[in-house]
Amino acid sequence: MQVTAAVARDPDRDFTIEVLALDEPRDDEILVRVSAVGICHTDLVVKRDSSDQAPVVLGHEGAGTVAKVGKAVTKVKVGDKVALSFRSCGHCRQCATGHPAYCDDMIALNFSGLRTDGSKSLRDVRGAIAGNFFGQSSFASFCLAYERNTVVVPGDMPMELLAPLGCGVQTGAGAVMRELACKVGTSILVTGGGAVGLSAVMGAVIQGCKIIVVLEVQSERRLLAQKLGATHVIDPGAELNIAQAVRRVCPAGVDYALDTTGLANVQSAAIDALARRGTLGLVAISPPETPMPGSLMTFMAAGQRIQGIVEGDSDPQTFIPELISLYRAGRFPIDKLVRTYPLTDINRAIRDQRNGSCTKAVLLTD
């Protein structure tokens, strides 16, 4: 069938809107009519760093309606409303114990651009185009997904709010609510006030953290962080020493810190602001040469921890419905983060998200 998609053909050039051919779903595949898809930093990192994979269709925060299912699919049916997330194998040790974000086949299933048999499901007149990104490639009007990364959702939920739950939002909220499992009455520093960081703030409120400090350079996002429950905000541009600024709020240091920036200097400052026996969580993609923050002796003496976190260590099949329930209860106001754009305006949406004029850009395909 023909689909409209945003195609990445060159790391240094904008996405192009093109009409492509998409395969019919195989026995284990689900054809989803995409209504909304969030733009995640991971999409842009892969576009920038995967020139050998181009041309490629990215997008991994899709939401839409099931249009067709393969004969081996039993979990969903035509007409179901679904949110799409990362793909996992379902049978390795990590998947079997409820940690699909650490699936043994995470890279192959989500980043290869291929089906597991090495084939590509998208093409144009010039040849095959890489897809299957996070088992979906949802920067398109239709995409193919799988039972493991498809979550059936309430039909009355706005698609533009469902889409970000698939990655960025569950990463931030899950980091605080799942992996760090912040305790009631504790303190947390969140570095970076983008969609992931602000989702972490909402998660910290739900966990009952007493002190929630957000480090963010943009004033609009600092204000939004306060509206979402941050007790203190810090402008790094106005501070000579970030750790000292945090310790003015928490003299003994914070119990938890979560870095969403991927910046080595920010991570080091977060370590310096950490309390004894505190934990620093890392969720952002950092350059390969980025050193581990802090020193071994400091960690040993203070009993501190660094925790790498993928997708918030969440299981989308249970965590996405939980976040939806929290939103409906008025406790997880994701709508305050989202701004929508047509799919055809993907490049403008990316620029707006980068310059801070929007927090979470969501593309609509209708």
C-alpha positions as CSV (number, residue, x, y, z in Angstrom):
1,M,0.0,0.0,0.0
2,Q,1.0,3.6,-0.4
3,V,1.9,5.7,2.7
4,T,3.1,9.2,3.3
5,A,6.2,9.3,5.4
6,A,9.0,11.7,6.6
7,V,12.2,10.2,5.2
8,A,15.7,10.9,6.5
9,R,18.0,10.7,3.5
10,D,21.0,12.8,4.7
11,P,22.2,13.5,8.3
12,D,22.7,17.1,7.4
13,R,19.5,17.8,5.6
14,D,15.8,18.1,6.6
15,F,13.4,15.3,6.5
16,T,11.5,15.0,3.2
17,I,7.8,14.2,2.9
18,E,7.5,11.3,0.4
19,V,5.0,8.7,-0.8
20,L,6.4,5.2,-0.2
21,A,5.2,1.6,-0.6
22,L,4.7,-0.4,2.6
23,D,4.4,-4.2,2.7
24,E,1.2,-5.9,3.7
25,P,1.5,-7.2,7.3
26,R,3.1,-10.6,7.7
27,D,1.7,-13.2,10.0
28,D,3.2,-11.6,13.1
29,E,2.7,-8.0,12.1
30,I,0.1,-5.4,12.8
31,L,-0.8,-2.6,10.4
32,V,-1.5,0.6,12.3
33,R,-3.0,3.7,10.8
34,V,-1.0,6.4,12.6
35,S,-2.8,9.4,13.9
36,A,-0.1,11.0,16.0
37,V,3.6,10.5,16.7
38,G,5.9,12.3,19.1
39,I,9.4,13.6,18.1
40,C,12.0,12.2,20.5
41,H,15.6,13.2,20.8
42,T,16.5,9.6,19.9
43,D,15.0,10.1,16.5
44,L,17.3,13.0,15.9
45,V,20.4,11.3,17.2
46,V,19.8,8.3,15.0
47,K,19.2,10.6,12.0
48,R,22.5,12.4,12.7
49,D,24.6,9.3,13.4
50,S,23.3,6.6,11.1
51,S,24.2,7.9,7.6
52,D,25.0,4.3,6.6
53,Q,21.4,3.4,7.2
54,A,19.9,6.2,5.2
55,P,17.4,6.5,3.6
56,V,15.3,5.6,6.7
57,V,11.9,6.3,8.2
58,L,12.2,6.9,11.9
59,G,9.5,7.7,14.6
60,H,8.9,5.6,17.6
61,E,6.2,7.3,19.7
62,G,3.2,6.4,17.4
63,A,-0.5,6.1,18.3
64,G,-3.3,5.2,16.1
65,T,-5.8,2.5,15.0
66,V,-5.3,-1.1,14.1
67,A,-6.1,-1.4,10.3
68,K,-5.1,-5.0,9.7
69,V,-3.5,-7.9,11.6
70,G,-1.5,-11.0,10.5
71,K,-3.0,-14.4,11.1
72,A,-0.7,-15.1,14.1
73,V,-1.7,-12.0,15.9
74,T,-4.2,-12.5,18.8
75,K,-3.7,-9.6,21.2
76,V,-5.2,-6.9,19.1
77,K,-8.0,-6.7,16.5
78,V,-9.0,-4.3,13.7
79,G,-10.4,-1.1,15.1
80,D,-8.4,-1.1,18.4
81,K,-6.8,2.1,19.5
82,V,-3.2,1.6,20.3
83,A,0.0,3.3,21.5
84,L,3.3,2.0,20.2
85,S,6.5,1.6,22.1
86,F,9.8,-0.1,22.0
87,R,10.0,-3.7,20.8
88,S,11.4,-6.7,22.8
89,C,11.7,-10.4,22.3
90,G,9.5,-11.6,25.1
91,H,11.5,-14.7,26.0
92,C,15.0,-13.7,27.1
93,R,15.9,-13.5,30.9
94,Q,15.2,-9.8,31.1
95,C,11.9,-9.9,29.3
96,A,10.8,-12.9,31.4
97,T,11.5,-11.1,34.6
98,G,9.6,-7.9,33.7
99,H,12.4,-5.8,32.3
100,P,11.9,-5.7,28.6
101,A,13.8,-2.4,28.2
102,Y,16.9,-4.5,28.8
103,C,16.0,-7.2,26.3
104,D,19.0,-9.2,24.9
105,D,17.9,-8.2,21.4
106,M,17.1,-4.5,22.1
107,I,19.5,-3.2,19.5
108,A,18.6,-5.6,16.7
109,L,14.8,-5.2,17.3
110,N,14.8,-1.4,17.6
111,F,17.8,0.1,15.7
112,S,18.7,-2.2,12.8
113,G,16.2,-0.7,10.3
114,L,15.4,-4.3,9.3
115,R,13.0,-7.1,10.1
116,T,14.5,-10.0,12.0
117,D,15.0,-11.8,8.7
118,G,17.0,-8.9,7.3
119,S,14.3,-7.6,4.9
120,K,13.0,-4.1,4.6
121,S,9.2,-3.3,4.6
122,L,9.4,0.1,2.9
123,R,10.5,1.1,-0.6
124,D,10.3,3.7,-3.4
125,V,11.0,3.5,-7.1
126,R,14.8,3.6,-6.3
127,G,14.7,0.6,-4.0
128,A,14.3,-0.5,-0.4
129,I,14.2,2.0,2.5
130,A,15.2,1.2,6.1
131,G,12.3,1.1,8.6
132,N,11.2,-1.1,11.5
133,F,12.6,1.6,13.8
134,F,11.6,0.5,17.3
135,G,9.4,-2.0,15.6
136,Q,7.2,0.8,14.0
137,S,8.8,3.7,12.0
138,S,5.8,5.8,12.7
139,F,6.8,9.1,11.0
140,A,4.3,7.9,8.5
141,S,0.5,7.6,7.8
142,F,0.7,3.8,8.3
143,C,3.3,1.6,9.9
144,L,3.9,-2.1,10.8
145,A,4.2,-3.0,14.5
146,Y,4.2,-6.2,16.6
147,E,2.3,-7.5,19.6
148,R,5.2,-6.8,22.0
149,N,5.3,-3.1,21.2
150,T,1.6,-2.5,20.7
151,V,-0.5,-1.4,23.7
152,V,-4.3,-1.3,23.5
153,V,-5.6,2.0,25.0
154,P,-9.0,3.6,25.7
155,G,-10.7,4.8,22.6
156,D,-11.5,8.2,24.0
157,M,-8.0,9.2,24.9
158,P,-6.6,12.0,22.6
159,M,-4.0,10.5,20.2
160,E,-1.7,13.4,20.7
161,L,-1.4,12.6,24.4
162,L,-1.0,8.9,23.9
163,A,1.9,9.2,21.4
164,P,4.6,10.6,23.8
165,L,3.8,7.8,26.3
166,G,5.7,5.3,24.1
167,C,9.2,6.6,24.9
168,G,10.0,10.0,26.2
169,V,7.3,10.3,28.9
170,Q,7.7,6.7,30.1
171,T,11.4,7.2,30.2
172,G,11.2,10.2,32.5
173,A,8.4,9.0,34.7
174,G,9.6,5.4,34.8
175,A,13.1,6.4,35.8
176,V,11.6,8.0,39.0
177,M,8.7,5.6,39.6
178,R,10.3,2.4,38.5
179,E,14.1,2.3,38.3
180,L,14.9,4.8,41.1
181,A,11.7,4.1,42.9
182,C,12.0,7.3,44.8
183,K,10.7,7.1,48.4
184,V,8.2,9.4,50.0
185,G,9.8,12.5,51.6
186,T,13.0,12.3,49.7
187,S,14.7,14.9,47.5
188,I,15.6,14.7,43.8
189,L,17.5,16.9,41.3
190,V,16.3,16.7,37.7
191,T,18.8,18.1,35.2
192,G,17.1,19.3,32.0
193,G,13.5,20.5,31.7
194,G,12.5,18.9,28.4
195,A,9.8,16.3,28.0
196,V,11.8,13.6,29.7
197,G,12.8,15.8,32.6
198,L,9.3,17.2,33.1
199,S,7.8,13.7,33.0
200,A,10.3,12.9,35.8
201,V,9.0,15.9,37.8
202,M,5.5,14.6,37.5
203,G,6.7,11.1,38.5
204,A,8.5,12.6,41.5
205,V,5.2,14.3,42.6
206,I,3.4,11.0,42.3
207,Q,6.1,9.3,44.4
208,G,5.7,11.9,47.1
209,C,9.2,13.5,46.9
210,K,9.4,16.4,49.3
211,I,12.0,18.4,47.4
212,I,12.1,18.5,43.6
213,V,14.8,20.6,42.1
214,V,14.9,21.2,38.3
215,L,18.0,22.6,36.5
216,E,16.9,24.2,33.2
217,V,18.4,27.0,31.2
218,Q,15.1,28.2,29.6
219,S,12.8,30.4,31.7
220,E,9.6,29.1,30.2
221,R,10.5,25.5,31.0
222,R,11.5,26.5,34.6
223,L,8.1,28.0,35.0
224,L,6.4,24.9,33.6
225,A,8.4,22.8,35.9
226,Q,7.0,24.7,38.9
227,K,3.5,24.4,37.6
228,L,4.0,20.6,37.4
229,G,5.3,20.3,40.9
230,A,8.9,21.3,41.1
231,T,9.6,22.9,44.5
232,H,12.8,24.7,43.3
233,V,14.2,25.7,39.9
234,I,17.8,26.7,39.0
235,D,19.0,28.6,36.0
236,P,22.5,27.1,35.3
237,G,23.4,30.3,33.4
238,A,23.0,32.3,36.6
239,E,25.1,30.0,38.8
240,L,28.9,29.7,39.0
241,N,28.6,26.4,40.8
242,I,25.5,24.3,40.2
243,A,26.2,21.9,43.0
244,Q,26.4,24.7,45.5
245,A,23.1,26.1,44.2
246,V,21.5,22.7,44.8
247,R,23.0,22.4,48.3
248,R,21.6,25.8,49.2
249,V,18.3,23.9,49.0
250,C,19.5,20.6,50.3
251,P,22.6,21.2,52.4
252,A,23.3,17.5,52.8
253,G,22.8,16.9,49.1
254,V,19.9,15.3,47.2
255,D,18.9,11.7,47.6
256,Y,18.4,11.2,43.9
257,A,19.6,13.0,40.8
258,L,18.4,12.2,37.2
259,D,20.3,13.6,34.3
260,T,18.4,14.0,31.0
261,T,21.0,16.2,29.3
262,G,23.8,13.8,28.5
263,L,26.3,16.6,29.2
264,A,29.4,15.5,31.1
265,N,29.7,18.8,33.0
266,V,26.1,18.6,34.1
267,Q,26.5,15.0,35.2
268,S,29.6,15.9,37.3
269,A,27.6,18.7,38.9
270,A,24.8,16.3,39.8
271,I,27.4,14.0,41.4
272,D,28.7,16.9,43.5
273,A,25.1,17.7,44.6
274,L,24.4,14.1,45.6
275,A,24.0,13.1,49.2
276,R,25.8,10.2,50.9
277,R,24.2,6.9,49.6
278,G,22.5,8.9,46.9
279,T,21.9,7.6,43.4
280,L,22.4,9.3,40.0
281,G,20.3,8.0,37.2
282,L,21.4,8.5,33.6
283,V,18.8,8.4,30.8
284,A,20.2,10.6,28.1
285,I,22.3,9.5,25.1
286,S,25.8,10.8,25.6
287,P,28.6,10.8,23.1
288,P,30.6,7.6,23.2
289,E,33.7,9.3,24.6
290,T,31.8,10.8,27.6
291,P,33.6,9.7,30.8
292,M,31.8,8.3,33.8
293,P,31.1,11.2,36.2
294,G,32.9,11.4,39.5
295,S,35.7,9.4,41.0
296,L,35.8,5.8,42.2
297,M,37.0,6.7,45.7
298,T,34.3,9.3,46.1
299,F,31.6,6.8,45.2
300,M,33.1,4.2,47.6
301,A,33.5,6.6,50.5
302,A,30.0,8.1,50.1
303,G,28.3,4.8,49.2
304,Q,26.8,6.4,46.1
305,R,25.5,4.7,43.0
306,I,25.2,5.5,39.2
307,Q,22.3,3.8,37.6
308,G,22.0,3.5,33.8
309,I,18.3,3.6,32.8
310,V,16.6,2.6,29.5
311,E,13.0,3.5,28.9
312,G,12.5,4.0,32.6
313,D,12.9,0.2,33.1
314,S,9.2,0.2,32.3
315,D,7.0,-2.5,30.8
316,P,4.8,-0.6,28.3
317,Q,2.0,-3.2,28.6
318,T,1.5,-2.2,32.2
319,F,3.1,1.2,32.6
320,I,1.4,3.0,29.8
321,P,-2.1,2.1,31.1
322,E,-0.9,3.2,34.6
323,L,0.1,6.6,33.2
324,I,-3.2,7.0,31.4
325,S,-5.1,6.3,34.6
326,L,-3.0,8.9,36.4
327,Y,-3.7,11.4,33.6
328,R,-7.4,10.8,33.9
329,A,-7.2,11.2,37.7
330,G,-5.6,14.7,37.1
331,R,-2.3,13.6,38.6
332,F,-0.2,13.4,35.4
333,P,-1.0,16.4,33.2
334,I,0.9,15.5,30.1
335,D,-1.3,17.8,28.1
336,K,0.8,20.7,29.5
337,L,3.8,19.5,27.5
338,V,2.3,18.8,24.1
339,R,2.1,21.0,21.0
340,T,0.9,19.5,17.8
341,Y,2.0,20.0,14.2
342,P,1.1,18.4,10.9
343,L,3.4,15.6,9.8
344,T,4.3,17.8,6.8
345,D,5.7,20.4,9.3
346,I,8.1,17.9,10.9
347,N,11.2,20.1,10.3
348,R,9.5,23.2,11.9
349,A,8.5,21.1,14.8
350,I,12.0,19.9,15.3
351,R,13.3,23.5,15.3
352,D,10.7,24.6,17.7
353,Q,11.5,21.8,20.1
354,R,15.2,22.5,19.9
355,N,14.9,26.2,20.6
356,G,12.5,25.6,23.4
357,S,9.4,27.3,22.0
358,C,7.6,23.9,22.6
359,T,8.4,21.1,25.0
360,K,7.0,18.1,23.3
361,A,6.2,18.2,19.6
362,V,3.7,15.7,18.4
363,L,3.0,15.2,14.7
364,L,-0.6,14.6,13.4
365,T,-1.0,12.6,10.2
366,D,-4.7,13.4,9.5
